[in-house]
Amino acid sequence: MTPGLSRNDMIEYGSDIVIYIDRRRRRLLRIAGGKIFSSDRGTLKLDDIVGLHYGDRVRTSLNINAWLLRPLLIDYLELGIKRVTQIIYPKDLGLILILLGVAPGLKVLEIGVGTGNTTIVLANFVKPNGHVYGYELRKEFLMIAQHNLEMTNLQQYVTLKLRDAREGIDESGIDAAVVDIPDPWNVLDPLHTALKHSAPVVFFLPTMNQIIRLFDALNKHRGFIDIRCYETLLREMELSPESIRPSTIMVGHTGYILYARKVFKDSDTKA
């Protein structure tokens, strides 16, 4: 074996792999017998990849270079998961994770699972001894979310519930929460009960109208402080030997991130 490599670096049947030719030609696959990777730059028999290592270079049937990469979380989000709902983009998820302080061992609540994009990210950061509790109203979304979690091997860190969190939340002592539903002002009471005191929550909303209504509801509720609102914009650069310049395509507005922290309500505190 090549010095510096271990058994875990070897590609085997059942391994997940990213075949990378260029930014436009990259594919996330699971190695299985008889499967073939096809592109306009040629084909690769996946059986021929078994026994090679992550980082190796191979050549397609048209003699084009292709690299074998170990999938990262971003690869699963961009190339792997099935989407049938709007998702929170990575540019927003990074800020959300920092605002919430998501870390191994935490109990995190997610209201509005959709098809599990955010759930996967949360589970990846609370493992190995934390847990995510996800509430979703639509059964068909939960089925896809479960499939996506199993594809990323994160299902053991998540409990999904076909429940309306507006009617109550089973868990208590929650360390942080993400709320991604159209009317979060209707979940403030059960959310407040479920969170630990001082725990943070992030609400993700696409329109300013919703932010205005939620901000008003939080102020009237009197159980949340340190209320802030953000919008994140991300611009990628086009890189080539001839020129480096901003990309002509940009993901602009995706949603607003409203942050708050739970405190004792006036009627609860003994101070």
C-alpha positions in Angstrom: 0.0 0.0 0.0 1.2 3.5 -0.8 2.8 5.2 2.2 0.3 7.5 4.0 -2.8 5.6 2.7 -5.0 3.4 4.9 -7.7 0.9 4.2 -10.3 3.7 4.5 -8.7 5.4 1.5 -9.5 2.5 -0.8 -12.5 2.5 -3.0 -14.7 -0.6 -2.5 -18.1 -1.8 -3.6 -20.6 0.2 -1.7 -18.3 3.2 -1.4 -19.6 6.7 -2.3 -17.4 8.6 -4.7 -17.4 11.8 -6.7 -16.1 11.4 -10.2 -14.6 14.8 -11.1 -13.7 15.8 -14.7 -14.4 19.6 -14.3 -16.9 21.8 -12.5 -19.6 21.0 -15.0 -18.9 17.3 -15.1 -18.9 15.9 -11.6 -21.1 13.1 -10.3 -21.8 11.5 -7.0 -22.1 7.8 -7.3 -22.2 4.7 -5.2 -19.9 1.9 -6.5 -21.9 -1.2 -7.6 -21.0 -4.0 -10.0 -21.8 -3.5 -13.6 -22.5 0.3 -13.3 -21.0 2.7 -15.8 -20.4 6.4 -15.5 -21.2 8.2 -18.7 -20.6 11.8 -19.8 -19.8 13.7 -23.0 -16.1 13.2 -22.1 -16.3 9.4 -22.1 -17.3 6.6 -19.9 -15.8 4.7 -16.9 -16.6 1.2 -15.7 -17.1 1.4 -11.9 -15.8 -2.1 -11.5 -12.4 -0.8 -12.8 -12.4 1.8 -10.0 -12.6 -0.7 -7.2 -9.3 -1.1 -5.4 -8.1 2.4 -6.4 -7.9 5.2 -3.8 -9.6 8.5 -3.2 -7.5 11.1 -5.0 -6.4 8.8 -7.8 -6.6 9.9 -11.4 -8.1 7.7 -14.1 -8.9 8.2 -17.8 -12.2 7.9 -19.5 -12.9 5.9 -22.7 -12.1 9.1 -24.6 -8.7 9.4 -22.8 -9.9 12.4 -20.7 -8.6 12.8 -17.1 -11.0 12.1 -14.3 -10.3 12.2 -10.5 -11.8 10.0 -7.8 -12.8 12.1 -4.8 -14.2 11.3 -1.4 -17.6 13.0 -1.1 -17.9 15.9 1.4 -21.1 17.3 2.9 -21.3 19.9 0.2 -21.1 17.2 -2.5 -24.1 15.4 -1.0 -26.0 18.7 -0.8 -25.2 19.8 -4.3 -25.1 16.4 -6.1 -26.8 13.7 -4.0 -30.0 14.6 -2.2 -33.4 14.5 -3.7 -35.2 17.9 -3.6 -38.9 18.5 -4.0 -39.1 21.6 -1.8 -37.2 24.9 -1.5 -34.1 24.5 0.6 -31.9 26.7 2.7 -28.7 27.3 0.7 -25.2 26.5 2.1 -24.4 30.3 2.1 -27.2 30.7 4.7 -26.6 27.4 6.5 -23.1 28.4 7.4 -24.3 31.6 9.2 -27.1 29.7 10.9 -24.7 27.0 12.3 -22.5 29.8 13.8 -25.5 31.8 15.2 -26.9 28.6 16.9 -23.5 27.3 18.1 -24.3 23.9 16.7 -21.8 21.4 18.0 -21.4 17.7 18.8 -23.7 16.6 21.6 -26.4 19.2 21.3 -30.2 18.6 21.0 -31.5 20.6 18.0 -35.1 21.1 17.0 -36.1 21.7 13.4 -39.6 22.8 12.6 -40.3 22.4 8.9 -38.1 19.6 7.7 -39.1 19.6 4.0 -37.0 17.0 2.3 -34.2 17.1 4.8 -31.5 19.4 3.4 -31.1 21.4 6.7 -31.6 18.2 8.7 -28.6 16.6 7.1 -26.4 19.6 7.9 -27.6 19.8 11.5 -27.1 16.0 12.0 -23.6 16.2 10.6 -22.6 18.7 13.2 -24.3 17.3 16.3 -23.0 13.7 15.8 -21.8 11.5 17.4 -23.7 12.0 20.6 -26.2 14.8 19.8 -29.6 14.5 18.1 -31.9 16.4 15.8 -35.7 16.3 16.2 -37.6 17.3 13.1 -41.3 18.2 12.7 -43.0 18.1 9.3 -46.6 18.2 8.2 -46.4 16.3 4.9 -45.7 12.6 4.9 -44.3 12.6 1.3 -41.6 15.1 2.4 -40.7 13.0 5.4 -40.3 9.9 3.3 -37.8 11.8 1.0 -36.0 13.3 4.0 -35.6 9.8 5.5 -34.2 8.6 2.2 -31.7 11.5 2.0 -30.6 10.9 5.6 -30.0 7.2 4.9 -28.0 8.1 1.8 -25.7 10.3 3.9 -25.6 7.7 6.8 -26.9 10.2 9.3 -30.3 8.7 10.1 -29.3 7.5 13.5 -28.8 11.1 14.7 -32.3 12.2 13.7 -35.9 11.6 14.8 -38.5 12.7 12.3 -42.1 13.3 13.3 -45.2 13.7 11.2 -46.6 16.4 13.5 -47.7 20.0 13.6 -45.3 21.7 16.0 -47.9 24.5 16.4 -50.0 22.1 18.4 -47.2 21.1 20.7 -43.6 19.9 20.9 -42.7 16.7 22.7 -39.1 17.5 23.5 -37.8 19.8 26.2 -34.3 21.1 27.1 -33.6 21.8 23.4 -30.2 23.6 22.9 -31.1 25.3 19.6 -33.8 25.5 17.0 -34.3 26.2 13.3 -37.8 27.2 12.2 -38.6 27.1 8.5 -42.4 27.4 8.1 -44.5 30.2 6.6 -46.1 31.3 9.9 -43.6 31.0 12.7 -45.5 33.4 14.9 -48.0 30.6 15.5 -45.3 28.3 17.0 -43.7 30.7 19.5 -45.5 29.3 22.6 -44.6 25.6 22.1 -41.1 26.7 20.9 -40.5 28.7 24.0 -41.5 25.8 26.2 -39.2 23.4 24.4 -36.1 25.5 24.4 -33.6 25.8 27.3 -33.4 29.2 28.8 -30.9 31.3 26.9 -31.0 28.9 23.9 -30.9 30.5 20.4 -33.4 30.1 17.6 -33.2 31.0 13.9 -36.3 31.6 11.7 -35.8 31.4 8.0 -38.3 33.4 5.9 -38.3 34.5 2.2 -40.2 37.8 2.5 -40.0 41.0 4.4 -43.7 40.9 5.1 -43.1 37.7 7.2 -40.2 39.3 9.0 -42.3 42.3 10.0 -45.0 40.1 11.4 -42.6 37.8 13.2 -40.7 40.7 14.7 -43.9 42.2 16.0 -45.0 38.8 17.4 -41.7 38.2 19.2 -41.8 41.6 20.9 -45.4 41.0 22.1 -44.5 37.5 23.3 -41.8 38.9 25.6 -40.0 35.5 25.9 -37.2 36.3 23.4 -34.4 38.9 23.3 -31.4 39.8 21.2 -33.5 39.8 18.0 -31.5 40.3 14.9 -32.0 39.8 11.1 -29.6 39.0 8.4 -29.4 38.5 4.6 -26.4 36.7 3.2 -25.2 37.3 -0.4 -22.4 35.1 -2.0 -20.6 35.9 -5.2 -18.2 33.3 -6.7 -15.2 34.2 -8.9 -14.6 32.8 -12.3 -11.1 31.4 -12.3 -9.1 30.7 -15.5 -5.4 31.3 -16.5 -6.6 34.0 -18.8 -8.8 36.0 -16.4 -10.2 36.1 -12.9 -13.5 38.0 -12.6 -16.8 37.8 -10.8 -19.2 35.2 -12.1 -22.0 36.5 -14.3 -24.4 34.1 -12.4 -25.1 34.8 -8.7 -27.4 33.3 -6.1 -28.8 36.5 -4.6 -31.7 36.7 -2.3 -32.8 33.3 -0.9 -34.3 34.3 2.5 -33.9 36.3 5.7 -32.4 34.8 8.8 -34.1 36.2 12.0 -32.3 35.2 15.2 -33.4 35.4 18.8 -32.7 33.9 22.2 -35.1 32.5 24.8 -35.4 34.2 28.2 -37.8 33.9 31.1 -41.1 35.7 30.4 -42.1 38.4 32.9 -44.6 36.0 34.5 -42.0 33.2 34.8 -39.0 35.0 36.3 -38.4 35.2 40.1 -36.0 38.2 39.8 
